[in-house]
């Protein structure tokens, strides 16, 4: 299995790129868990919220890996979570110090990490 994490700032085209790669090359697309988790919540977000999002993201990746797809396209990663935590709450980063359940550890290993720029179109042109 070839695992790719798409990381970058908000609205940089991560989801569009991950879905386009999945459509072109196959495999499994793992959406950003934070979007569905935060859909019904209002800011301010707490540090504990980030831990719940991280656990949900890693669980979604673990579930996708279980089917052994040829490619795994992850719409975010723990790197993105760590950067967001430091941006939102300061340099202290308890999220990165939390113990991860061993079943989720394989989800933190990617063959490639892609950082899209801020100009990825909302629709990928057909070739």
C-alpha positions as CSV (number, residue, x, y, z in Angstrom):
1,X,0.0,0.0,0.0
2,X,1.2,3.5,-0.9
3,X,0.1,6.1,1.6
4,X,0.0,9.8,0.8
5,X,-0.8,12.6,3.3
6,X,-2.0,15.9,1.8
7,X,-1.1,18.7,4.2
8,X,-1.4,22.4,3.9
9,X,-3.3,25.5,5.1
10,X,-7.0,25.8,5.2
11,X,-8.6,26.1,1.7
12,X,-5.3,25.3,0.0
13,X,-6.9,22.5,-2.1
14,X,-6.1,19.5,0.0
15,X,-9.5,17.8,-0.4
16,X,-9.7,18.6,-4.1
17,X,-6.2,17.2,-4.7
18,X,-6.8,14.1,-2.6
19,X,-10.1,13.3,-4.4
20,X,-8.5,14.0,-7.8
21,X,-5.7,11.6,-7.1
22,X,-8.1,8.9,-5.9
23,X,-10.2,9.4,-9.0
24,X,-7.2,9.2,-11.3
25,X,-5.2,6.4,-9.6
26,X,-7.8,4.5,-7.5
27,X,-7.4,3.4,-3.9
28,X,-9.1,4.9,-0.9
29,X,-9.8,8.5,0.0
30,X,-9.8,9.4,3.7
31,X,-11.5,12.7,4.3
32,X,-10.5,15.2,6.9
33,X,-12.3,14.1,10.1
34,X,-12.3,17.6,11.6
35,X,-14.9,18.8,9.0
36,X,-17.6,16.3,10.1
37,X,-16.6,16.5,13.7
38,X,-16.8,20.3,13.9
39,X,-19.9,20.7,11.6
40,X,-22.3,21.0,14.5
41,X,-20.0,22.9,16.9
42,X,-19.2,26.5,17.3
43,X,-15.9,28.1,18.2
44,X,-14.0,28.5,20.4
45,X,-12.3,25.1,20.1
46,X,-10.4,23.6,23.0
47,X,-7.2,21.6,23.0
48,X,-9.2,18.6,24.0
49,X,-11.2,19.1,20.8
50,X,-8.0,18.6,18.8
51,X,-7.2,15.4,20.6
52,X,-10.7,14.0,19.8
53,X,-10.2,15.1,16.1
54,X,-6.8,13.5,16.0
55,X,-8.2,10.2,17.4
56,X,-11.0,10.3,14.9
57,X,-8.7,11.0,11.9
58,X,-6.3,8.2,12.9
59,X,-9.2,5.7,13.4
60,X,-10.6,6.6,9.9
61,X,-7.1,6.0,8.4
62,X,-6.8,2.7,10.3
63,X,-10.2,1.5,9.0
64,X,-9.2,2.5,5.4
65,X,-5.9,0.6,5.7
66,X,-7.7,-2.5,6.8
67,X,-9.0,-3.0,3.3
68,X,-5.4,-2.9,1.9
69,X,-6.1,-0.5,-1.0
70,X,-3.2,0.1,-3.4
71,X,-3.2,3.8,-2.5
72,X,-4.4,5.6,0.6
73,X,-5.1,9.3,0.0
74,X,-5.3,11.1,3.4
75,X,-6.8,14.5,3.4
76,X,-4.7,15.6,6.4
77,X,-2.2,14.2,8.9
78,X,-1.0,14.6,12.4
79,X,1.5,17.1,11.1
80,X,-1.4,19.4,10.1
81,X,-3.0,18.9,13.5
82,X,0.3,19.8,15.4
83,X,0.8,22.9,13.3
84,X,-2.8,24.0,13.9
85,X,-2.5,23.3,17.6
86,X,0.6,25.5,17.9
87,X,-1.0,28.2,15.8
88,X,-4.3,28.2,17.8
89,X,-3.0,27.6,21.3
90,X,0.7,28.6,21.4
91,X,4.0,26.7,21.3
92,X,3.1,24.2,24.0
93,X,1.9,21.1,22.2
94,X,0.2,18.5,24.4
95,X,-1.4,16.8,21.3
96,X,2.0,15.6,20.2
97,X,2.7,14.3,23.7
98,X,-0.5,12.2,24.0
99,X,-0.1,8.5,24.0
100,X,-1.4,6.9,20.8
101,X,-3.0,3.5,20.9
102,X,-0.7,1.1,19.2
103,X,-3.3,0.1,16.6
104,X,-3.2,3.6,15.3
105,X,0.6,4.0,15.0
106,X,0.8,2.6,11.4
107,X,-1.4,5.5,10.3
108,X,1.3,8.0,11.0
109,X,3.6,6.5,8.4
110,X,3.3,8.0,4.9
111,X,5.4,7.4,1.8
112,X,4.8,10.9,0.5
113,X,3.5,14.1,2.1
114,X,2.2,16.6,-0.4
115,X,1.8,20.3,0.5
116,X,-0.4,22.0,-2.1
117,X,-0.1,25.7,-2.9
118,X,-2.9,28.1,-2.4
119,X,-3.9,28.1,-6.1
120,X,-5.3,24.6,-6.7
121,X,-8.6,25.0,-8.7
122,X,-11.8,23.9,-7.1
123,X,-12.3,21.6,-10.1
124,X,-9.5,19.7,-11.7
125,X,-9.6,20.2,-15.5
126,X,-10.3,17.1,-17.5
127,X,-7.4,16.0,-19.7
